[in-house]
Amino acid sequence: MAKEVKFSLVFRDMWQSAGKYQPRVDQLVKVAPAIIKMGCFDRVETNGGGFEQVNLLFGENPNKAVREWTKPFHEAGIQTHMLDRALNGLRMSPCPKDLRKLFYKVKHAQGTDITRIFCGLNDPRNVIPSIQYAKEGGMIAQASLCITASPIHTVEYYVNLAKTFIDAGADEICLKDMAGIGRPESLGKITAGIKAYKNDIIIQYHSHAGPGFNAASILEVCKNGCDYVDTGMSPLSWGTGHADIITVQEMLKDAGFKVKEINMSAYMEVRTMIQEMMDDFLGYYIPELNHLNNSLLVKPGLPGGMMGSLMTDLEDNLKSLNKWKVKNNQPELTTDELLVKLFDEVAYVWPKVGYPCLVTPFSQYVKNLALMNVIQMEKGKARWSMIADTIWDMILGKAGQLPGPVAPELIEMAKAENRQFLTNDPQENYPDDLDTYRKKMQENGWELGQDDEELFEYAMHPSQYEAYKSGKAKADFEADLAKRKAAKNAPKGDQQPKTLTVTVNGQSYKVDVAYGVQAPAQGANAPAAPAGPIPAGQGKELLSPLEGKFFLVKGAGDTPVKVGDQVKEGDVVCYVEAMKTYNAIKSDITGTITAICQNPGDSVSEDDVLMTIADGRTN
């Protein structure tokens, strides 16, 4: 009797791997019946990972989106699954235990059946508690093996890791080949080894198409006992995304596997709706290069899910770097030149920081570190001259044990900065704090939500949730989308929109000015939002070292600095969030803050003034 292989449509990851944003809830609800009508999917990935953060970024309630999006699949008997970052929950940074436990109760109540738990360090201390919390919350716990290719990550390594997760109670195992660099033969051996240990364990294979291995890998894992395969569909298949369901289904059918047929009329209906979503707004955040496969990705091993946002972020990094180069009479770089430099630096940095699997958040940390190295070296500065605290946390073992040793030069840097390497259970470094957020919600008059889902959302994504509640997120998104549409639709030769600061009746505003097109507004019929006071205080200007968003604090429990505060040289006074990492900005003098020149959440460019600090001594 032919073995049956079942399919999952990774609808969330299709979008995340292509660009920056996810569809709105009205678009999701509209497309769900057509996906069901395709008739070939036993599972659909509906949420998880970056899904909720990007909902908040364009001003939509993610809890409402998840409930409405999972409902039609449940009614059709199709399982829903989500991506879960273990110690990090749904965010880039580690979570307290009380938040992790609430996570699974909320997601189960909202209608998500399966949680795919992964840790980029493959540290069982991070994964096993999530297995337990998920099962307690009523969810199916699917533990992931984050696949990469290094001297450390062998077939034996992965088979033993799977055994550890199975013994700890994992219901299923996922081979999470997030960069698509798993070699087919090795993946087949890993699958066979897991099935030899527990024949009835369900194995699901997830892979990205980018480097070009994944069709062969899908066939190999299925020949060795894989039960479910993740697929994408046109126009978001291949490239940095996933193999198209049509190709996978035909390939496995030809190999003798039992597979479900595809309702092609429904396929074309879904395909048309995806294209309509792209034309509406999502396509403005999908770089053309992400539609292409690229064998250059074999060397750096960057994951498909990160490549979606990387190419968008890289546009701003390149503009900022070239601005500096023009100012210093140096030739500008092209996107391809910067990309090759970045890929080469990732390959250099990765072994130096102990071979973490390049998946969220560690892929971002390694990529950000590599990109900062490239930018600093392009400006004649030293490698390693800008390392964010969250990256240091990875290097020091605060979030878990690195698979390999850290390079001697980084160990020496840590010692010079009095940083301590840690070997304790990572969870001990992040104490419970749900009560802090519960209290702040009560003070703000905010509802905790059905099944405490709003409390969960605030505690999981504090800064994004506050921007969503204030309306700033929606206004910023609409302004950015308007600017992108204006730039794309402007006749050739027109000047592109520029940001200027103007003063009206003593109040300063940041406005986007377009030449030859209507200037984009921040929200429907809304005036431009105040940019905060133009620096009028005495003292030295503290400049942003990079492009990103300005924040005074990282979390709700932190106390922001204010005008009049005295600070010492080396004190952290604010943050610039760039590429999903909060970069600490330190005062370079001892003195008094005389002006804070940006509002929390404001976009800043390199060399923008963040605050002014008057020279002097603290009491």
N, C-alpha and C positions, 0 to 999 in steps of 0.2 A: 504493500500500500504506500503510495507516495506521501512523503512528509509535507504537511501544510506549513506554509510561511504566511504570516499575516502582516498587514501594512498599517503604519501610522503616518498621518499627515502632520508634519511639524509646522503648523500654520504660524505660530508665534515666531519660531526660529527662522522661517523663511523671510519674514520681514526684518528681523533683527540682523540677519546675515546680509541683507541687501542694503540697508540704510539705517537711518537714525530713529524712525518712529514706527508705531504700530497703528493699525486702523482704529477708527472710532467705534464705539459700541454699536451705533446704528448700522455701520458697515458690517460689523461682525455678525450681528443678528440677521442681516439680510443675506449673507453668503452661507450661513450654516445649513439651511435646508438643501441648497444645491450640493454642498459637500456630502451631505448624508445621501442624497440621490445618486451620487457617483457609485455607491454600492461596494466599494473596494476597501474601505477603511474600517478596521476594528477599533482603532484608537485615533484620537486627535489631540495634539498638544495645544492647549487653549491659553495657558498663561505661565507665569513663572519668570525667573531670570530678570531681564530688564523691562518686562511687560508693564509692571505697575508704575515704575519710575517714569516711563515715557508717557503713560496716561496722565500722570500728574503734571508733566512738563507741558502738555498742551491743554491743561485745564480740565481734565475729565476725571470723574471719580472711578478709580480702578475696581473698587469693591462692587459697584453696580455693574461694571463691564464684565467681571468674572461671573457673577451670578447669572446674568442674562445670556452670556456666551456659552456657558456649560449646559444650560437647561435643555436646549433642543437635542443635544447629543445624548443626554441621559434618557430622554423620552424615546430616542431611536435605538437605545441599547448599545451605544458606542461609548467606550471608556474614554475619560479625559485624563490627560497627564500634564505635569508642570515640571519646571526646572528649579532645583533647590540647591543653594550653595552651602549646605551643612552649617558650619560655624557662622557663616555670613548670612544665613537666611536668604533674603531676596536682594541683598545689597552688596556693596563692595567691601564694607568693613565688618568685623566680627560683631555678633549679637550676644547680649546677656542670655542666660539660661531661661529666664521667665518669658522673654520675648520669643525664643525658639519654641517653647512649649505651646504658647498661644498661637503661633504661626499655623501649626497643623490642625488645630481645632477650628480656626477660622477658615482655612482653605477647604477642609472637609465639609464644613457647614455651607460653604458657597457652592459646592458641587464638583470639586476636583477629586478624582478617584485615586490617582497614582502620583507619588512624588518621586522624582528622579534626583537622588541625593548625590552630590559630588563634592570633592575637596581637591583643589589643584595640587595639593601636596600628597594626595592619597594617604592622608594620616588617619588611621582608624580611630584615633581619639576624637576626631571631629565628626566622622561619619557615623560611628556606632550609636552615640546618643541620639542623633537624628532618626536613625532606624527605629529606636525605641519610642521616641516622641511621636513619630508618624503613626506607628501602630496603635499607640495609646489614643491618638486623635481620630482613629478610624480609617486611616489611609493605607493604601498598599505601598510598602517601602521598597523602592527599587534602588539598590546601591550601585554606584557607578565606579568603573575603573577608568580613570582619565588616561587615555592612550597617547603616548608620544614615543619618539625614537631617540634613545640615548644609550650610552654604555650601561647605565643603571637599570633602565626599564626593559627587562628581558621577559621572555615568555614565562619563565619560572616565577619571576617577580609578580606578574599579573595573576597567574593561577593561584599562587599562595595568598595574594590579596583577596581574591574572590572567595577562597575558602574561609578566610577570616570574617568576611562580611556575612557569608552564609551561616557560619557557626553563631554569629551574633544575632541572627533572626531575620536577615534580609529575605523578602519574599521573591525578589527578582534581581537579576544582574544586568546592568547596561554596560556595553562596551562603548564608551563615549569617546569617539575618535573625532574630537572637536576641530582639529586642524586638517583632518583627512590625510595625515601623514603615516598612519598605521600601515605597515606593509602587509599585503594580502596573505602571504604564507604564514607569517607570525600570528596574525589575527585568527587564522584558521586553527592554529595550534593552541592558542589561548582558549578558543571556544571549545575545542575538543577536550582540553584539560579540565575545564569547568564541568562539562557534562560527564566526564569520567568520575568526578568527585560526587556530583549529585545530578543524576540523569534527568530528574523531573523539574529542575530549576528553570524558570523561564529566562531566556536571554534575549535582550533587545539590542540591535546594533544601530548606532547613530554615527553618521559620517558626513563630512562636507566634501564637495566636489573639487574645490580649488586646485590642489596640487595634481589631481588626475588619477589617483589610485582607487577611488571609492567604488566604481562599478565592479572592478575585479575583487575588491575586498568584500563587497556584499555577496558575491557568488561564493567566495571561499568560506565565509562564516556560515552561510546557509548549508553548505555541503558538510559542515562539521556540527550542525545541530541548532543553529540560531532559530528562534521562534518568531521574532518580530523584526521588521526592518523599517527605519524611518525614511520617509521620502518627501520630496517637494513636488511642485508642479509649475508649469509655465504660467506666466512669464518670470517667475522667481526661482526657477530651477537652475542647476549648474552654477558656474561662476563661483562666488563665495558661498553659495547656498548648497543645495542637496540634489542628488540624482532625481530625475523626473520619474514619477510613478509609472508612466507608460513604458519607459526603458526597463525599469526594474522588473515590472510585471512580465514583460515579454521575455526578458533574459531568464528569469526563474522558471517560467512555463516551459521554455525550450530545454532547460536542464532537468525537467521531469518533476518539478515541485508542484504541489497543489496550491493554486493561488486564486483569488477572487477576480472576476471579470470587472472591467471598468465601463461604466455607462458613459460613452464618449460624448453624448449630447449634454449630459450634466457636467462633464469635464470642461467642455467649451463654454458652458454657462459660467462656471466658476472662474475660468480663465478670463472671460470678458469682464467679470466683476472686479477681479484683481487689477486689471488694466484700468478700469474706471477709478479705482481707489488711487492708483498711481497718478492718473491724470488730475484727480481732485486736489491732492496735496502731497501724498507720500512720495511721489516720484521726484519732487524737488529736493529730496534728501537721499536719493539713491545715485551715487556716482556711476558713470558709465563703465569704469574699469571693474566694478563689482559684478558685471554680467559675464566677465571673461574668466576662464580657467587660467591658472598661472603657475607654472612649474617652479618659479622662483620661490614659492611658498614652502617648498620642500625643505629648504635650508633653514629659514627662521622658525618654521613650524607655528606660525600665528594662526589662531582659530578663526573659522569662518564667521562666527558670531561677532567677533571683534572687528573683523575687516569691514563689516557693514558701516560701523561708525568711524573707523579709523580714517577712511578716505575722505569723509566729510570733515573730520577734525584736522586732517593734514592740510586742507585748503587754507585754514586760518594760520596754522603753524608756518606754512610756506610764505604766506603774505607777510607775516611778522618778521621772519628771517630775512626775506628779500628787502623789506623796508630798511632793515639794519644794514644790509649789504650796499644798497644804493647810497645810504647816508655815509658809508665808509669807502665809497668808490671801489667796490668789489663786484664782480660779475654775479648776476642773479642765478639761482638754481631753478631747474624745471621740476615738475612733479616727479618724473621718472628718476631724475638724479637724486632727489631727496629720498625717494622710496628705496632705491638701491643702497644708499648710505644707511638708511634705517635698517633694512634687512640684514646687511652685513654687521651692523653694530649689535642687533639682537642676537645673532649667532655668536658674537664675541662675548656679550654680557651673560648670556644664559648659563654657561658652565661656571662662570665666576660667582654667580649667586646660588649655586647648588642644585641646578637642574629642576626647578619647580615645573610641573606640567603647565604648559602655556594655555591656561583656561582662566576665566574670571575668578578672582581678581588678579591672579598672578601673571596672566598674559598682559594685562594692562600695566602692572607694575614693571615688568621686564621691558615692555615696549616703551613705556614712559621714561624709564631710566635710560634706555638706548637713545630715545629721541632727544632727551635733555643732553646726553653726552654729545650727540651729533651737533646740536645747536650750539652748545658751549664751545666745542672744538672748532666749529665753523667761525666762531667769533674770536678764536685765538686763546680760549681759556682751557683749563685742564679737564680731562675726563673725570667723572665722579664729583664734579664741583657743585652739583645741585641734586640732592637725593631727598625726596619727600619722606616725612615721618612714617607714613604707611608702608613705604618701600623698606625703610629701616626695620620696621616691625617684622616684615617677611624675612629679611636677612638675619635678624636676631633670634628668630624662632618664636616670636610672640604669638603667631597664629598657627603654629604647628612645626613639625620637624621637616626640614628640607631633605630631599632624597640624597643629595650629595654634599660635599664639603664646600665651605665658603672660601673664596680666594684670599690669600694672605694679605694683600693690600687693603681689602675691605675690613678684615679683622683688625689691622693696624689703625685704620680710620675710626673704627668703632671705639677702640681703646682711647685714641686721642680725644674723642668727644665724650668719653665717660659713658658709653653705651654698653649695656650688659646683655650677654647672650643668655637665653632662657631655655630650660628643659622641662618646665612644669607643664601640667595639663593646660592647654590654651584657654579653656573656659574659665579658669581661675583668674585670668587677667581682665575679665569683663564682668563686673558685678551686676546683679539685677537692678533694673531702673524703670520698670513699668510704672511704679508709683509716681515717679517724677513726671512722666508724660500724662498720667491720669490727672494729676493735680493741675498741670498747665492747661489741659483741656477744660477742666472745670472752671479755672480762672478766666478762660477765654469764652466760656459759654458754649463750647462745642460738644455735640453729642458723642458718646462713646461708640454708638452704632450698634446695629444688629450683631449679636454674637461678639461684641467688642471689636468689630472689624475696623472701625475708624481709629480706635485706640491703637490697634495693631499697625495701621497704615502710618500713623504719626510717629510711633516709636521706631518703625522700620526705616522711614524716609523723612526725617525731621525737616530739613530745609526745603525739600521739594513739596512736602505737605503744607508747610506754612505759605509758600509761594502760591500753591493751588488755592488755599483758603482765602488769601488776600486778593486773588484775581490777577496778581502780577504774572503768574506763569502763563495764563491765557493771553494776556496783553503782550507779553514778550514774544510768545510763539506767533501770534497773529502779525506782529510787526516784522518779525524775521521772515515769515512766509511771504508777506507782501513785498518785502525787499527782494527776495529770491525770484518771485514772479516778475517783478519789474525788471530785474537784471536780465532774466532769461528772455523776456519778451521785448526788450528795448531794441530799436533798430541798430544795426551795426554802425559803429562810430560814435554813438551817443555816450556821454560820460556816465559812468556807473554811480549809484547812490553813494553819498559820503555822509559821515557823521560829523555834525558840528555842534558846538555848545554856544547857545545864545542866551542873552539876558533880557528879560522883559519885566519892567517895573521892579528891578532889584532881584527877581527870582531867576535862577539859572535852570535851563532845560537842555537835555540832549535830544536832538532831532535828526532824523534821516532826511537828506535832501537828494532828490533824483532830478537829473537834467533831461528834459524831453519826455518824462513820464510823470504821472501823478505821484507825489511823495507818499510812501506807505505810512499809515496811521497805526498807532498802538491800540488795536481793537476797533470794533465798529464805531465810527463817529466819535472816537475818543481822542483827546488831545495828547500830545507827548507827555510822558511821565517826568516829573522832576528828577534831575540827575543828582541831587544833593548839592550842598553848598560848594561853590567854586572856592578853592583854597585861598583864604584871606588871612589866615594866621601866620605868625612869624615862625621861622625855623626852616629846617632842612626838609626837602620833599622826599618822601618814601615812595619809590617807583615800583610798579609791578614788573617782575622779571620775566613774565610770560603772559600770554593771552588766556583769558578764561572768565570766570565769574567771581565777583568779590563777595566774601563773607567775613563777618567779624568773629563768628564761632563755628565749630563743627557740629555741635549737638545742643539740645535744649538745656542740658544741665550746665553748660559752660557760661561764664560771665564775660560779656563783651567789654572791651575798653571803651572809654568815652572821652570826649574833649575835656581837658583838665587833668586827666590821669597822668601820673608820673611813671615812666618806664625806664628800664635799664637796657643798656646795650646787650643784644642777644635775646631779649624778651620777644615771644611770639605775640604780635599785635593784631594779626588778621590772617586770612587765608585767600588764596586764589585757587578755585576749583577748576582744574583743566583735565580733560580726558579721564573723567571719573575719579580723579585723585585730588585730595585737598593738600595743597602745597603751602606749608607754613611760611609766613612772611615775618621776618624778625626786624626789630629796630636796630639800626646800625649806630645809634648814639644813645647816650643817657640824657633824658630830658622830659619835657612835658608835651603831650599831644595838644596841638592848637587847632587842628582841623581834621575832620574825617571827610574825605572828598568823594566818597561813593556810598551808595545805598546797598544793603545786603541784596545779593542777586543781580546787581548790575554787571553787564558785560564790560570787561576792561581789556585794553590792548597792552602789549609790551610797552613799558616806559610811561604808562598813564600814572598820574599822581594818585596814590591811595590815601595818604594822609600827610600832614606836616607835623614835625616834632621840633620844638624849640630846644636848643642845646642848653644843658644845665644839669645839676645834680639833684637826685631824689633826696628827700629828708631822711 
